Every structure is written in C-alpha cells, then in structure tokens.
Amino acid sequence: MAEMKQETQKLQLLYFWASPFSQRVEIALALKGIEYEKLHQNLAHKSPLLLASNPVYKKIPVLLHGDRAICESTIIVQYIDEAFDGHQNLLPADAYGRATARFWADFVDKKVKESSGSWQRRLKKYFLLDNSHHIWCFFLSWQIFDGITQILYSQGDDRKTAGENLIKSLEILEDALRKVSEESGLPFFGGEKMGFVDVMFAPFFCWFPVIESVGGFKFCFEEKYPSLHAWLKAFEKSSVASVLPDQEKVTEFVINRYRKES
C-alpha cells in the first residue's frame, strides 16, 4: 500500500534542456512510462525552488517526488528504478550485479575522480555536471564528454590530441559493448531493452554530430565502431529517442556558448 501511494505522488523534474544529465532522468522516466511535470530552469538566475531543493550543489537535475527532493542524475535514475519497481527494471536483478556497480562507484569516488578536479570545474561551468556513481557513468562523463569538450573548446594540436583521446575512449567502449553483444546477441548493454548503462550513455550520442559539424571530426561509426553503430540504430528506433534534443539546436547552443568564450 505504501509503495502504491508513493507511485501516485506528484513528480516534477527541474532540468535544463541541453544537459545530458537531465536527459538521463528524462529517458529513465520515459522507459518506465511515468508521467511527470517538467520545470525548465534558467541556470544564469537559479530559481528559489532549485536552490531550496538542492541546497548543497545548487544544480540540476532535481527530481521532486511529492515533498522529497532527489539530486544527482545517477542517483535519481536508481531512485526511479527502485521507487517504481513494477515497471521495466533498469538495474541488474541480481544482488551481485548491483553490488559490483556499487563497488566500482566507490572506487571511482575514492581513486579516480580526485585526478579530474580541473576539468570537472571547467565542465561544471558550462554544463553543470553532476557526480557519477557507476564506473560506466564515470567513463562516459569524464572520458567521452571531457574529449567532446576539449575538441569543441581547443584549437590546433590540442584539438587533435583531444580527438585522438576521444577515439581511444570510444574504442574501449566499443570493445566492452561488443563483448556484451556477442554474449547476448542483443544491441544494448541491458540486452533486448535499454538498461541502466544504456540510460547513462544515450544522451552523449547527440553530441557526436555536433563534433563533426563544429569540430571537423569524422567518426565513421558504422565502419570503425560497429557495435556502437548497432546500439545507435537500436536507440533511434526506441520509444525514448525523441527525448533527446534536436541536433541542430544542440549545435547552435554549442556555437553560441563556446565561440563566445574563445
């Protein structure tokens, strides 16, 4: 009875349209088939509601569930998965799978993220990143998005190096997805349906065409990253693909945001 009452409580999402971290939450809610109200935030002038809901970090996304505020995209996605358990599950069903994810989250928090301070501060300035709590979230957030940011923001040799580093990260991810797909015969990390890692990954894909347009890189996913290409095609056919913003709008946002700072 308590769970049923919890599921009927009002849901509101404080978000910013271009934030991939807000989009993680939107995708999770869409996969669960959960209705909610979207409250877009002006990040230059943060609302009293945002400041009151997330007094520690003062950033989006924030999920308001009744009178409760849940912050940090990865935590929010896990909360959605647990609070709305009767819907499609995103996290592994077995305790060991969940424990493994939490182990790597602890490893990331203690060992890896301490070396990411300077870029974390820079990225927060532009995209208000949140703390990640899963090894793949970290990999995607700080390796791939770090590479995307450096490509779009740097010039000359620095841009070339950033592109090479991003390609190395994609190769690692391609190899991991290939192994999962060979075992399951299915395109997603979660198998036939999108799971937790897929939700963490999906928002970043709309940035690659932006890099090709603004940064002058060609990734050739179909040729060089066939597993990621298959993932993308499967995602494009999914019911939640429309959650991501239009790529032309993202490109315009990047140009206005970054070139203004150059």
Helices and strands as residue ranges (DSSP letters): H 2-7, E 11-15, H 20-32, E 37-40, H 48-53, E 62-65, E 68-71, H 73-83, H 95-107, I 108-112, G 113-116, H 117-127, H 135-138, I 139-144, H 145-153, H 156-184, H 196-201, G 202-207, H 208-210, I 211-215, H 221-224, H 226-236, G 241-243, H 247-259
